[in-house]
Amino acid sequence: MAEETKDTSLLKSSSPWGRLGGVVGYVAFFFKPIQENFVFFVCMFALGYLCTQLEITLHLAGAKPYELSAPELFLDLYVLCFLLMWIPEKVRRWVRWVVAVVLYAIAAVDMFCYVRFESTLTPTMLMLANETDGREASEFFHAYVGWDILLTKVGWVVLIFVVHVIWSMIVTMYEARRAKCETKGNLVPRTSYLVARIILSILIVICLISSYLDVRDNKASMLRLFSHDTIGEVEHDLTRRDAATLYLPVYRFAFSVYANHLAGKQLDQVIAHSEQITVDSCSFRTPQIVMIIGESYNRYHSQLYGYDKPTSPRQLQRAQDSTLIAFTDVVACWNLTSYAFKHFLSLHAIGDEGDWCDAPMFPEIFRKAGYKVMFLTNQFMSKAGEKVYDFSGGFFLNNPELSAHLFDERNNKLYRYDEGLLNTEAMNSPIAAGQEPEAKSPKLVIYHLMGQHVDYVARFPKQRKWFTTADYQRPDLNQEQLQCLADYDNATAYNDSVVDAIIQRYEGEDAVVVYMPDHGEECFNPPMKFHGRLHSTKIDRRLAREEFDIPFWIWCSPKNRELHPDIYKSVKAARERPFMTDNLPHLLLGLAGIHTKDYRPDYDLLSPQFDRKRPRMLKNQTDYDQL
């Protein structure tokens, strides 16, 4: 369908009108991309601007549309129309409609996701779509897609599309009639027409320059975002202050494709290495090993490590009873959940050749050795609206093929509070409940809690509130900051109760429980008036203390201390050794008595051969012990 108005021919340059027309031709060149794609430009601008104004971040107080939507959209569409202008007219009209249909389709899907799932397009949505079979797709459409969708914001996308089609048809009929009426020869343009083109071209040049100056930083950030080699690098890029704003549905779709491509490459590597795992022997030295992975735990907010508020009384009591051994010098390898998870699940250590995906995962080694492995997570489970951080951390754990390699069982739902994991259906299975016949089988149970993940007030039930702003003598903090601090300590105290409930499940068994959060968290420790994490900041001594120092302890059950006194002795002997969490798999392999070529005794915290002098490189860049 044609949708542009043909240029009126200019007079020959020998006449005054021709000379004026020649000048106009040069100046009006800047108007030509829009003129020759006018309907397309207007409708695409309306579509893009509609999406930026309607799809605002949900559940975020004060959220507003992207403030540079109009200038950036103008610049993007101008460039697109400029490229279209060089395509021959007969081909251009079809290319233009293919582009338009693709943009409308992506916008409709993006708006549909926003309406139905309260999230725009994400890498996880694309991953879930790729894993959906025909039956699941049919059930999805039956449940979520109906004519009523046109009464939602999706209807606006459809309306613009209909207007676009009708407008193009009208222009096509007008052009056909005009072609019949035109006589051969040159037409003399009116002065008003020439002046209008000059004015429009000047305005367009001004808008282009202004738009470029406004949005060049975001464009540079977008180019940087799409230039990384791993999904981890992408995630880290999005923690920067100057992270790219993917303000259009087509950019979010392109990013989702890109993120899945990067994740797929690493996933292929992990699966390839999993097929090469060999286990020489296993003594089942510790028949039941429980690994509790916390979240965003600042060691200096733990009563176990001297904090002046009773945030971990149960752990403190067990430490005083000498059943729980708290380690004094343990640091996280990363202050990002996804990076931390990849490194402490993989037997690859920071400083080794290659990357985390170039080594096997310890849960699969445990399965190969004869352990039943269960993974109970309250965070890593594919959700349509999850952020790239959760996608980056969980894409390999949620892959059906790899998950089947790693775990015998895992939970199938998330809970508002961590204690929900204790009541999940998986915990009532024979493996977890200690019933026959699986009770005789050695078990590795991995709990992954939400812990103190922001926002803190959402991490504990209201009736489990221990601390209020009145409990803090901090004149340097305002009321809002004091409340945030109290919420963090309440989340920490609630975490203590959940962790203790897990321990109680294994008090009568031959078991060892290891507790470790993924990383630390800033929470108003002087002199900072800040909470969260500073991902893009150079790591100094203060940052390392707040975001990388973590609580780490090992609890041995009474039966385990009786039957395996050597384990308890080695735990007590190692409590002051310097350790980094990327070597966690080797500690667990040693506890289990698994002998494999991938095990490194010099990486095993409890081994007499443990290397105390190994550099602890935070984020693979800063030596913790040199700070």
C-alpha positions in Angstrom: 0.0 0.0 0.0 1.3 3.4 -0.9 1.1 5.9 1.9 3.3 8.9 0.9 2.7 11.9 -1.2 5.1 12.2 -4.2 7.3 15.2 -4.4 6.1 18.0 -6.7 8.6 18.4 -9.5 10.7 21.5 -9.3 11.3 23.9 -12.1 14.5 23.6 -14.1 17.4 25.4 -12.5 17.6 28.0 -15.4 14.6 29.9 -14.0 14.4 31.8 -10.7 11.8 29.3 -9.5 14.2 26.5 -10.5 17.1 28.1 -8.6 14.8 28.5 -5.5 13.7 25.0 -6.0 17.3 23.8 -6.1 18.0 25.4 -2.7 14.8 24.0 -1.3 15.9 20.6 -2.6 19.0 20.7 -0.5 17.4 22.1 2.6 14.3 19.9 2.3 16.3 16.8 2.1 15.9 16.6 5.9 12.1 16.5 5.5 12.2 13.9 2.8 12.5 10.7 5.0 9.3 11.8 6.9 7.5 13.0 3.8 8.0 9.7 1.9 7.0 7.6 4.9 4.5 10.0 6.5 1.7 7.7 7.6 4.2 5.1 8.8 6.1 7.8 10.8 3.0 9.2 12.4 1.4 5.8 13.3 4.7 4.4 14.6 5.2 7.4 16.7 1.7 7.1 18.2 2.3 3.4 18.9 5.7 3.9 20.6 4.5 6.9 22.6 1.4 5.1 23.7 3.5 2.2 25.0 5.9 4.5 26.9 3.0 6.3 28.6 0.8 3.3 29.5 3.5 0.8 30.5 4.8 2.3 33.7 6.7 0.2 36.3 4.1 -1.3 38.6 4.2 -1.3 42.4 6.9 1.4 42.4 5.9 4.5 44.3 6.2 7.6 42.1 6.9 5.7 38.9 6.7 7.8 35.8 7.1 7.3 32.1 10.5 7.5 30.6 11.1 11.3 30.4 12.9 11.2 27.1 10.3 9.1 25.3 9.4 11.7 22.8 12.8 12.9 21.6 14.3 9.4 21.6 11.3 8.0 19.7 11.5 10.8 17.2 15.2 10.2 16.6 14.7 6.4 16.3 11.9 6.7 13.8 13.7 9.3 11.7 16.7 7.1 11.3 14.4 4.2 10.4 12.6 6.3 7.8 15.9 7.6 6.5 16.9 4.0 5.8 13.6 3.2 4.2 13.9 6.2 1.9 16.8 4.6 0.0 14.7 1.5 -0.9 12.9 1.7 -4.3 9.3 2.8 -3.9 7.7 -0.4 -5.2 9.8 -2.5 -2.7 9.7 0.0 0.0 5.9 -0.1 0.6 6.1 -3.9 1.3 9.2 -3.6 3.5 7.5 -0.8 5.4 4.4 -2.9 6.1 6.5 -5.9 7.1 8.3 -3.7 9.6 5.0 -2.2 10.8 3.3 -5.5 11.4 6.3 -6.8 13.3 6.3 -3.7 15.5 2.6 -3.9 16.1 2.8 -7.6 17.0 5.6 -7.0 19.5 3.9 -4.0 21.0 0.6 -6.0 21.4 2.4 -8.9 23.1 4.3 -6.5 25.3 1.1 -4.7 26.3 -0.7 -8.1 26.8 2.1 -9.2 29.2 1.7 -5.8 31.1 -2.0 -6.3 31.4 -2.1 -10.0 32.3 1.2 -10.4 34.2 2.0 -6.9 35.4 5.3 -6.9 33.5 6.5 -6.0 30.1 8.5 -8.5 28.0 11.4 -10.2 29.9 14.0 -12.8 29.0 12.2 -15.3 31.3 8.9 -14.8 29.3 10.7 -15.7 26.1 12.4 -18.6 27.8 9.1 -20.0 29.1 7.6 -19.5 25.6 10.4 -21.5 24.0 9.8 -24.3 26.5 6.0 -24.4 26.0 4.6 -27.3 23.9 1.4 -27.3 21.8 -0.9 -28.5 24.6 0.4 -25.9 27.1 0.2 -23.1 24.4 -3.5 -24.1 23.8 -4.3 -24.0 27.5 -2.6 -20.7 27.8 -4.6 -19.0 25.0 -7.8 -20.6 26.4 -7.1 -19.1 29.9 -5.7 -15.7 29.0 -6.7 -14.7 25.5 -10.3 -13.6 24.7 -12.2 -10.8 23.1 -12.3 -9.0 26.4 -8.6 -8.3 25.9 -9.6 -5.6 23.4 -11.3 -3.7 26.3 -7.9 -3.4 28.0 -4.9 -1.3 27.1 -4.1 -3.9 24.3 -7.1 -2.4 22.5 -5.3 0.9 22.0 -2.5 -1.0 20.1 -5.2 -2.6 17.9 -6.9 0.8 17.3 -3.7 2.4 16.1 -3.2 -0.5 13.7 -6.7 -0.2 12.3 -6.3 3.6 11.8 -2.9 2.9 10.1 -4.6 0.5 7.6 -7.5 2.8 6.8 -5.3 5.9 6.5 -3.0 4.0 4.1 -5.9 2.8 2.0 -7.2 6.4 1.7 -3.8 7.6 0.6 -3.5 4.8 -1.9 -6.8 5.8 -3.5 -5.8 9.5 -3.5 -2.5 8.7 -5.2 -4.2 6.6 -7.9 -6.7 9.4 -8.7 -4.0 12.0 -8.7 -1.9 10.0 -11.1 -4.8 10.0 -13.6 -5.3 13.8 -13.3 -1.7 14.8 -13.6 -0.6 16.1 -17.0 2.8 15.6 -18.4 5.4 18.4 -17.9 6.8 20.3 -15.0 4.6 21.8 -12.3 5.4 25.2 -10.8 5.5 24.9 -7.1 3.8 27.6 -5.1 5.9 29.9 -3.0 4.0 28.9 0.2 4.8 25.2 -0.6 8.5 26.0 -0.9 8.6 28.1 2.2 6.7 25.4 4.2 9.2 22.8 3.2 12.1 25.0 4.2 10.5 25.7 7.6 9.7 22.1 8.2 13.2 21.0 7.3 14.8 23.6 9.6 12.5 22.4 12.5 13.4 18.8 11.8 17.1 19.6 11.9 16.6 21.5 15.2 14.7 18.5 16.6 17.3 16.0 15.5 20.1 17.9 17.1 18.2 18.5 20.3 17.1 14.8 20.5 20.6 13.5 19.8 22.0 15.7 22.6 19.3 14.5 25.0 19.5 10.7 24.3 23.1 10.1 23.2 24.0 8.8 26.7 21.2 6.2 26.6 22.1 5.2 23.1 25.7 4.6 24.2 24.4 2.6 27.1 22.3 0.5 24.8 25.2 -0.2 22.5 27.3 -1.3 25.5 24.5 -3.5 26.9 24.3 -5.4 23.6 28.0 -5.9 23.3 28.7 -8.4 26.2 29.7 -12.0 25.9 28.0 -13.5 28.9 24.6 -13.0 30.6 26.5 -12.2 33.8 28.2 -9.2 32.2 24.8 -8.1 31.0 23.4 -8.3 34.5 26.3 -6.4 35.9 25.9 -3.7 33.3 22.3 -3.2 34.4 23.4 -2.4 37.9 25.3 0.7 36.7 23.9 4.1 37.3 24.0 4.8 33.6 22.3 1.5 32.7 20.3 1.6 29.4 16.6 2.3 29.4 14.9 -0.1 27.0 11.9 2.1 26.6 10.2 0.5 23.5 8.7 -3.0 23.3 10.9 -3.9 20.3 14.0 -3.1 22.4 12.8 -5.3 25.2 12.1 -8.1 22.8 15.5 -7.8 21.2 17.1 -7.8 24.7 15.1 -10.9 25.6 16.4 -12.7 22.5 19.9 -11.6 23.2 19.8 -12.6 26.9 18.5 -16.0 26.0 21.2 -16.5 23.4 23.9 -15.7 25.9 22.3 -17.9 28.6 22.0 -20.7 26.0 25.7 -20.7 25.2 26.7 -21.1 28.9 24.0 -23.6 29.4 25.4 -25.8 26.6 28.8 -25.6 28.3 27.4 -26.7 31.7 25.5 -29.6 30.2 28.6 -30.7 28.2 30.7 -30.8 31.4 28.0 -32.5 33.4 28.2 -35.5 31.0 31.9 -35.9 31.8 31.5 -36.2 35.6 33.1 -39.3 37.2 33.1 -40.4 40.8 35.8 -42.8 41.9 34.3 -43.6 45.3 32.2 -42.2 48.2 32.4 -43.1 51.9 29.2 -41.3 52.8 31.1 -39.8 55.7 28.2 -37.5 56.4 25.0 -39.2 55.4 22.9 -36.1 55.6 24.2 -32.7 54.6 22.0 -29.6 54.7 23.1 -26.4 52.9 21.2 -23.3 53.9 21.8 -20.3 51.5 20.7 -17.0 52.9 20.4 -13.7 51.1 21.8 -10.2 51.6 23.1 -10.8 55.2 25.4 -8.2 56.7 27.6 -10.1 59.2 27.7 -7.0 61.5 23.9 -7.2 62.0 24.2 -10.7 63.4 24.2 -11.1 67.2 26.4 -14.1 66.6 29.1 -11.7 65.5 28.7 -9.1 68.3 25.8 -7.0 67.1 24.1 -5.2 70.0 20.6 -6.1 69.0 19.1 -9.7 69.5 18.8 -10.5 65.8 20.1 -14.1 66.1 19.4 -15.4 69.6 18.8 -19.0 68.5 22.1 -19.2 66.6 23.9 -17.6 69.5 22.5 -20.1 72.0 23.7 -23.0 69.8 27.1 -21.4 69.5 27.2 -21.1 73.3 26.3 -24.8 73.5 29.3 -25.5 71.2 27.1 -27.3 68.7 27.3 -24.4 66.2 30.7 -23.2 65.1 30.8 -19.7 63.7 33.7 -18.9 61.3 35.4 -15.6 61.7 37.0 -14.9 58.3 34.7 -15.8 55.4 33.9 -13.6 52.4 31.5 -13.8 49.5 33.1 -14.0 46.1 30.5 -11.6 44.6 27.9 -9.1 45.8 25.5 -10.2 43.1 23.2 -13.2 43.8 23.5 -14.7 40.3 27.3 -14.4 40.2 27.6 -15.8 43.7 25.4 -18.7 42.9 27.2 -19.7 39.7 30.5 -19.7 41.5 29.6 -21.6 44.6 27.6 -24.2 42.8 30.4 -24.8 40.3 33.6 -26.5 41.1 35.4 -23.8 39.2 37.2 -21.4 41.5 38.0 -17.7 40.8 41.5 -17.7 39.5 41.2 -21.0 37.7 41.4 -21.1 33.9 38.0 -20.7 32.2 34.7 -19.6 33.6 32.1 -21.0 36.1 30.4 -23.0 33.3 33.6 -24.8 32.4 33.3 -27.1 35.5 30.6 -29.4 36.9 28.1 -28.5 39.5 28.4 -30.1 42.9 24.8 -31.2 43.2 25.3 -33.5 40.2 28.5 -34.9 41.6 26.5 -35.8 44.8 23.9 -37.5 42.7 26.5 -39.5 40.8 28.0 -40.5 44.2 24.7 -41.9 45.4 23.1 -39.0 47.4 19.5 -37.9 46.9 19.6 -34.2 46.2 16.8 -31.8 46.9 16.7 -28.1 46.0 14.2 -25.9 47.9 14.3 -22.3 46.7 12.2 -19.3 47.5 13.7 -17.2 44.8 14.9 -19.1 41.7 11.8 -20.3 40.0 10.8 -19.0 36.5 8.3 -16.2 36.8 6.9 -14.2 33.9 7.8 -10.8 35.3 11.1 -11.5 37.0 14.0 -9.2 36.5 17.1 -10.0 34.6 19.0 -10.6 37.9 16.8 -13.6 38.8 16.9 -14.7 35.1 20.7 -14.6 35.2 20.9 -16.5 38.5 18.4 -19.1 37.7 18.3 -19.8 34.0 20.6 -22.8 34.4 18.8 -24.1 37.5 15.4 -23.8 35.8 16.4 -25.5 32.6 14.4 -28.7 32.6 17.3 -30.8 31.2 20.0 -29.5 33.6 17.6 -29.4 36.6 16.9 -33.1 36.0 20.7 -33.7 36.1 21.2 -31.7 39.3 18.2 -32.5 41.6 16.0 -35.5 42.5 13.3 -33.1 43.8 12.6 -29.4 44.1 9.7 -27.3 45.1 7.2 -26.1 42.5 6.0 -22.8 44.1 7.3 -19.7 45.9 6.2 -18.4 49.2 5.6 -15.0 50.6 7.8 -15.9 53.6 10.6 -18.3 53.9 8.9 -20.5 56.5 6.6 -21.6 53.6 9.5 -23.8 52.4 9.3 -25.8 55.6 5.7 -26.8 54.7 6.1 -27.3 51.0 4.9 -30.5 49.4 8.5 -31.5 48.6 9.3 -31.4 52.3 6.6 -34.0 52.9 8.2 -36.4 50.4 9.9 -39.6 51.7 13.3 -38.1 51.0 12.8 -35.1 53.2 10.6 -36.7 55.9 13.0 -39.6 56.5 10.6 -42.4 55.6 11.3 -45.7 54.0 12.8 -46.6 51.6 14.6 -43.3 50.9 15.4 -42.7 54.6 18.4 -45.1 54.3 19.8 -43.1 51.3 22.2 -40.3 52.0 20.7 -36.9 51.3 21.9 -33.4 50.3 19.2 -30.8 50.9 19.8 -27.2 49.7 17.6 -24.5 51.1 17.7 -21.1 49.3 15.9 -18.4 51.4 14.9 -14.9 50.5 16.4 -13.9 53.8 17.0 -10.1 54.0 16.5 -9.4 50.3 15.1 -5.9 49.6 12.5 -4.8 50.4 13.2 -5.8 54.0 9.7 -5.1 55.4 8.3 -7.7 53.0 10.6 -10.5 54.4 8.8 -11.0 57.7 5.2 -11.3 58.9 3.8 -8.2 60.6 3.2 -10.2 63.8 6.9 -11.1 63.9 8.1 -7.6 64.4 10.8 -7.3 67.1 12.4 -3.8 66.5 11.0 -0.3 66.1 12.6 3.0 65.3 12.6 3.7 69.1 15.2 1.0 69.6 18.0 2.9 67.8 20.0 5.9 69.0 21.0 7.2 65.6 20.5 11.0 65.4 22.3 10.9 62.1 19.4 9.0 60.5 15.9 10.4 59.7 12.7 8.5 60.5 12.5 6.8 57.2 16.0 5.5 57.4 15.5 4.3 61.0 12.4 2.4 59.8 14.4 0.8 57.1 17.1 -0.2 59.6 14.5 -1.7 61.9 12.9 -3.6 59.1 16.3 -5.1 58.1 16.9 -6.2 61.7 13.4 -7.7 61.9 14.1 -9.6 58.7 17.4 -10.8 60.2 15.6 -12.0 63.4 12.9 -13.8 61.4 15.6 -15.4 59.3 17.1 -16.7 62.6 13.8 -18.4 63.5 13.5 -20.1 60.0 17.1 -21.3 60.1 16.6 -22.8 63.6 13.4 -24.6 62.5 15.4 -26.2 59.7 18.1 -27.3 62.2 15.4 -28.8 64.5 14.4 -31.2 61.6 17.8 -32.8 61.8 18.6 -32.8 65.5 17.9 -36.5 65.9 19.9 -37.6 62.7 23.5 -38.0 61.6 23.6 -34.6 59.9 25.7 -31.5 59.3 24.1 -28.1 58.5 26.2 -25.4 56.7 24.8 -21.9 56.6 26.1 -19.2 54.2 24.4 -16.2 52.6 25.1 -15.3 49.0 26.6 -11.9 49.9 26.4 -9.1 52.4 24.4 -5.9 52.3 24.8 -2.2 53.2 22.4 -1.2 56.0 23.2 2.2 57.5 26.4 1.1 59.2 28.3 4.3 60.0 29.5 6.4 58.3 27.2 5.5 55.4 23.6 6.5 55.2 22.8 3.9 52.6 21.2 0.5 52.2 21.6 -2.0 49.4 24.7 -2.6 47.3 27.1 -0.4 45.3 27.7 -2.6 42.3 29.6 -0.2 40.2 31.9 1.3 42.8 35.5 0.4 43.3 35.9 -2.1 46.1 37.6 -0.5 49.1 38.0 -1.7 52.7 34.7 -0.3 53.9 32.7 -1.8 50.9 34.4 -5.2 51.4 33.4 -5.2 55.0 29.8 -4.4 54.4 29.0 -6.2 51.2 31.4 -9.2 51.2 32.0 -10.1 54.8 29.4 -12.7 55.6 28.3 -14.9 58.5 29.3 -18.5 58.0 28.8 -21.4 60.4 28.6 -25.2 60.6 26.3 -27.1 63.0 26.9 -30.8 63.8 24.1 -32.9 65.2 24.6 -34.8 68.5 24.6 -38.1 66.6 27.1 -36.8 64.0 29.5 -35.6 66.8 29.2 -39.0 68.4 29.7 -41.1 65.3 32.2 -38.7 63.5 34.2 -36.8 66.1 36.8 -36.1 63.4 34.4 -33.9 61.5 33.5 -31.8 64.6 37.2 -31.5 65.4 38.1 -30.4 61.9 35.3 -27.8 62.0 36.5 -26.3 65.2 40.1 -26.3 64.0 39.1 -24.4 60.8 37.0 -21.7 62.3 39.6 -18.9 61.9 40.9 -19.9 58.4 40.4 -17.4 55.6 37.8 -18.7 53.2 35.9 -17.5 50.1 32.6 -19.0 49.1 33.6 -20.0 45.5 35.3 -23.0 47.2 32.2 -24.2 48.9 31.8 -27.3 46.7 35.1 -28.7 47.8 34.1 -28.3 51.5 30.9 -30.2 50.8 32.6 -33.0 48.8 35.0 -33.4 51.7 32.2 -33.7 54.2 30.5 -36.4 52.1 33.8 -38.3 51.5 33.4 -38.1 47.7 36.5 -38.9 45.7 36.6 -37.5 42.2 39.2 -35.9 40.0 37.4 -32.5 40.4 37.9 -32.4 44.2 40.7 -30.1 45.4 41.7 -30.7 49.0 43.6 -27.4 49.0 40.2 -25.7 48.4 38.5 -27.7 51.2 38.2 -25.5 54.2 38.1 -28.5 56.6 41.1 -30.3 55.0 44.5 -30.3 56.6 45.8 -29.5 53.1 43.7 -26.3 52.8 45.6 -23.4 51.2 45.4 -20.5 53.6 47.4 -18.2 51.3 45.2 -18.5 48.2 44.3 -14.9 47.1 40.6 -14.1 47.7 39.8 -12.0 44.7 36.5 -10.2 45.2 34.6 -10.0 41.9 37.7 -11.4 40.3 39.4 -8.0 40.6 40.3 -7.0 44.2 42.4 -9.0 46.6 40.4 -8.9 49.9 43.5 -9.6 52.0 45.4 -6.7 50.5 42.7 -4.2 51.6 
